[in-house]
Amino acid sequence: MAIFLSATLLMSACSEPEPIVVYGVTLSQRSVAFDAEGGEMRVEVVPFPEEEAWILEGCEAEWLTVSATDGGVDVVAMANTSPEVRSAAFSIVSPESKFDPYKVTVSQEAAEKVVYTTSAEESYTFDSEGGSFSFSMVSESMWSVTSSEGWLAVEIDESVVTLSAERHEGDERRVATLTLEVGEGVQQQTLEIAVEQQTVAENKYLNLVGKWEITSDKWFYSPNGSLNSLSYSPNPTDYYLIFDMVEGEYGKTLIMQNFLYPGTELEVRYDSATGGIVIPFGWTVLSYDVFLYMTLVSDRQFSYAAGEVDAVIANEEGTALTLELPTVSGFNYVGFGLWTYNDSGAKIALGSQYRPTMFPMGPIVLRKQNI
């Protein structure tokens, strides 16, 4: 130490001392933190001495842009769509190595995990008459729904998505893809839903409209509800075995007209799941209190019952419906017939002319006539 001081004193005796300059910069911050949405921030750089030069080095992250401008560094981060925290760094350095580099770290929060709930089905099929389907879509992330074809319209009202189609009169089934996208970037989730529209020929509801025949392997009938039933092989041209099926409320109901008796009208429910119908037995079918009932017969008694009966599709063409009459304990046969009230208020079978009280010996099948 003494030698150092002596040298210093000697230099002082010979000339003015040179000032000691400490080169460097002052930064407004040594770390920058962004949220997942990204954005722009600035790091102020104040050099010492004021005219001292500095340059920017070392940032190679694709999601980050750093630019040296007068008096500082502009830092711009893109939105982070990944579930991972991102980090990077850049440095302020001296081009002449007058000071050590100053490192600035940059971090960015991860994006929230993409979560959504939807009531959408895997596929949708419109019938030839068109209509609409709706489903819910809920997510904190951005989402969109698009259709690949112009015939399939999409309407979004907050969390409800409605698909709609007009009547299709072409001969070929229409096909479209509904694409549901949720989130962005690497977290984006995509759901594709197949949508089709039938032709008129494929429309199960419209295919039921027409003239039908009631058939069974063999019948016997009871003209007045008596137990002395007669074996009977009906002629298919007999009026009571032919009825008309006409449209009711589209896609929901149909009307069976002239069923077993002239002038009868019976509203039946269309089962869109099976393409068949559900027939209510126990309803008025004429304005003067004439009822359609299931009829039951055994060796000892004759009775009637009300209830719904399914008529299900029996062939691929949809031109045959099997009537699924129930099995009733204590009775040999279950059929159907028309009943009305007599003067004393009791229900009686309606006339023998049209043989309305009929029992099948074998399954009852409704067959569409090819007219």
FENZIBEL-V331698 format. One record per backbone hydrogen bond with DSSP energy under -1.0 kcal/mol. CO is the residue of the C=O (numbers start at 1). NH is the residue of the N-H. If there is no record, write none. Layout:
CO;NH, CO;NH
This chain:
1;5, 2;6, 3;7, 4;8, 5;9, 6;10, 7;11, 8;12, 9;13, 10;14, 11;15, 24;48, 26;46, 30;105, 32;107, 34;109, 35;38, 36;80, 39;77, 41;75, 43;73, 44;28, 46;26, 48;24, 49;52, 55;93, 57;91, 61;64, 63;78, 65;76, 67;74, 69;72, 71;45, 72;69, 73;43, 74;67, 75;41, 76;65, 77;39, 82;111, 86;108, 88;106, 90;104, 91;57, 92;102, 93;55, 94;97, 102;92, 104;90, 105;32, 106;88, 107;34, 108;86, 117;138, 122;194, 124;196, 126;198, 127;130, 128;168, 131;165, 133;163, 135;161, 136;119, 138;117, 142;183, 144;181, 146;179, 153;164, 155;162, 157;160, 159;137, 160;157, 161;135, 162;155, 163;133, 164;153, 165;131, 174;197, 176;195, 177;148, 178;193, 179;146, 180;191, 181;144, 182;189, 184;187, 185;188, 189;182, 191;180, 193;178, 194;124, 195;176, 196;126, 197;174, 200;203, 203;207, 205;208, 206;209, 210;245, 211;369, 212;243, 213;367, 215;365, 218;361, 219;232, 220;359, 221;230, 222;225, 227;229, 230;221, 232;219, 235;238, 238;241, 239;242, 241;214, 243;212, 244;257, 245;210, 246;255, 249;252, 249;253, 252;270, 253;248, 254;268, 255;246, 256;266, 257;244, 261;264, 264;258, 266;256, 268;254, 269;278, 271;275, 276;271, 277;311, 278;269, 279;309, 281;307, 283;292, 285;265, 290;285, 291;339, 292;282, 293;337, 294;305, 295;335, 296;303, 297;332, 297;333, 301;298, 303;296, 305;294, 307;281, 309;279, 310;324, 311;277, 312;322, 315;318, 319;368, 320;314, 321;366, 322;312, 323;325, 328;331, 333;297, 335;295, 336;358, 337;293, 338;350, 339;291, 340;348, 342;345, 346;342, 348;340, 349;351, 357;222, 358;336, 359;220, 364;323, 365;215, 366;321, 367;213, 369;371
